[in-house]
Amino acid sequence: LNSAAVDTCILKLVNALFKMVEKVASAEPKHPDLILFLNYNSFQESGKNVGAHVHRVLQTFIATAREKFEQSARMYVDRTVCRHFGPLLTFIDCVQSNLQRLKNPDDVPFSGKCSMSDFREVTRNTSKNAVKMIRDMNKRVIKHVGGQHVGSPIQRLIWEDCE
């Protein structure tokens, strides 16, 4: 085989690999972003350990994998934080949308789901359970990224984004 044929073969294999990862992730009902970021991270990390010729051929795929890893990791972090701090984030979104919609900011506490009693309830529940929610969120990240990744740079990266 000549060099061009090998390059074409590598490109076809990597394209097929990326399509399969996307297909498997889209079929996963609970954690598609987890499947994506773990697989794209593995691809970009393994791309560092190949020969110079193969690395040259894979450069665009490694860059794509890095982008998709960052995007799916962000989605995973958002989903994880929302799962544990959803009511607080929903309240903040409500206040922000009402601030944009209403002409007078003083009217925000009188609009739907942004009252002072709603604020007190959300802050009371969040502050009362904050330590437990953060601990549970950390356990969840360790569980999902666990195994060979415990204490790894990927786990630290995800946890830093959660913080």
C-alpha positions in Angstrom: 0.0 0.0 0.0 1.2 3.5 -0.7 1.1 6.4 1.7 -2.0 8.0 0.1 -4.0 4.7 0.4 -3.0 4.4 4.1 -4.0 8.0 4.8 -7.4 7.4 3.1 -7.9 4.2 5.1 -7.1 6.0 8.4 -9.5 8.9 7.5 -12.3 6.5 6.7 -11.7 4.5 9.9 -11.7 7.7 12.1 -14.8 9.0 10.3 -16.6 5.7 11.0 -15.4 5.8 14.6 -16.7 9.3 15.2 -20.1 8.5 13.6 -20.4 5.4 15.8 -19.6 7.3 19.0 -22.2 9.9 18.1 -24.7 7.1 17.3 -24.1 5.3 20.6 -24.3 8.5 22.6 -27.6 9.5 20.9 -29.1 6.1 21.8 -28.1 6.6 25.5 -31.1 8.1 27.3 -29.4 9.2 30.5 -25.9 10.3 29.8 -25.1 10.9 26.2 -22.7 13.7 27.1 -20.7 11.4 29.4 -20.2 8.9 26.5 -19.1 11.6 24.2 -16.6 13.3 26.5 -15.0 10.1 27.7 -14.6 8.8 24.1 -13.4 12.0 22.6 -11.0 12.5 25.4 -9.6 9.0 24.9 -9.3 9.7 21.2 -7.4 12.9 21.7 -5.2 11.4 24.3 -4.4 8.3 22.2 -3.6 10.6 19.3 -0.6 11.9 21.2 1.0 8.5 21.2 1.0 7.7 17.5 3.8 8.0 15.0 4.5 11.3 13.3 3.0 10.3 9.9 -0.3 9.1 11.5 -0.4 12.1 13.8 -0.1 14.4 10.7 -3.1 12.6 9.1 -5.1 12.7 12.4 -4.4 16.3 13.3 -7.8 17.6 12.2 -9.5 14.7 13.9 -7.6 15.3 17.1 -8.6 19.0 17.0 -12.3 18.0 16.3 -12.1 15.5 19.2 -10.8 18.2 21.5 -13.6 20.5 20.6 -16.3 17.8 20.9 -14.7 16.8 24.3 -14.9 20.3 25.6 -18.5 20.8 24.3 -19.8 17.5 25.8 -17.9 18.0 29.0 -19.6 21.4 29.4 -23.0 19.8 28.7 -22.2 17.1 31.3 -21.2 19.7 33.9 -24.3 21.8 33.2 -26.5 18.8 33.6 -24.8 17.7 36.8 -25.0 21.1 38.4 -28.7 21.5 37.3 -29.5 18.2 38.7 -28.3 19.2 42.2 -29.0 22.9 42.1 -32.0 23.0 39.7 -34.5 25.0 41.9 -31.9 27.7 42.6 -30.9 28.0 39.0 -34.5 28.1 37.9 -35.2 30.9 40.3 -32.2 32.8 39.0 -33.3 32.3 35.4 -36.8 33.5 36.4 -35.4 36.7 37.9 -33.2 37.4 35.0 -35.9 36.9 32.4 -38.3 39.2 34.4 -35.6 41.8 34.7 -35.3 41.9 30.9 -39.1 41.7 30.4 -40.3 44.2 33.0 -39.6 47.9 32.8 -39.3 48.4 36.5 -37.0 46.1 38.4 -39.0 46.7 41.6 -41.9 44.7 39.9 -39.8 41.5 39.8 -40.8 40.2 43.3 -44.4 40.5 42.2 -44.1 38.4 39.0 -44.6 34.7 38.8 -42.3 32.4 40.8 -40.0 35.3 41.7 -41.7 36.4 45.0 -39.9 36.9 48.2 -41.4 33.8 49.7 -40.1 31.8 46.6 -36.7 33.4 47.2 -36.8 32.4 50.9 -37.8 28.8 50.1 -35.2 28.3 47.5 -32.4 29.8 49.5 -33.4 28.0 52.7 -33.5 24.6 50.9 -30.3 25.3 49.0 -28.4 26.5 52.0 -29.7 23.8 54.3 -28.6 21.1 51.8 -25.7 22.7 50.0 -22.9 20.7 51.6 -24.8 17.4 51.0 -25.6 18.5 47.4 -22.0 19.3 46.7 -20.8 16.0 48.2 -23.4 14.1 46.2 -22.4 15.9 43.0 -18.7 15.0 43.6 -19.7 11.4 44.2 -21.6 11.4 41.0 -18.7 12.8 39.0 -16.4 10.2 40.5 -18.9 7.5 39.7 -19.3 8.6 36.1 -15.7 9.4 35.4 -14.4 6.7 37.9 -12.4 3.6 37.3 -9.2 4.4 35.5 -10.0 8.1 35.6 -10.2 8.5 39.4 -7.8 11.3 40.3 -7.0 11.8 36.7 -6.7 15.1 34.9 -10.1 14.5 33.2 -11.8 14.0 36.6 -10.1 17.1 38.0 -11.1 19.1 34.9 -14.8 18.1 35.3 -14.8 18.8 39.0 -13.2 22.2 38.5 -15.9 23.1 36.0 -18.6 21.9 38.4 -17.1 24.2 41.1 
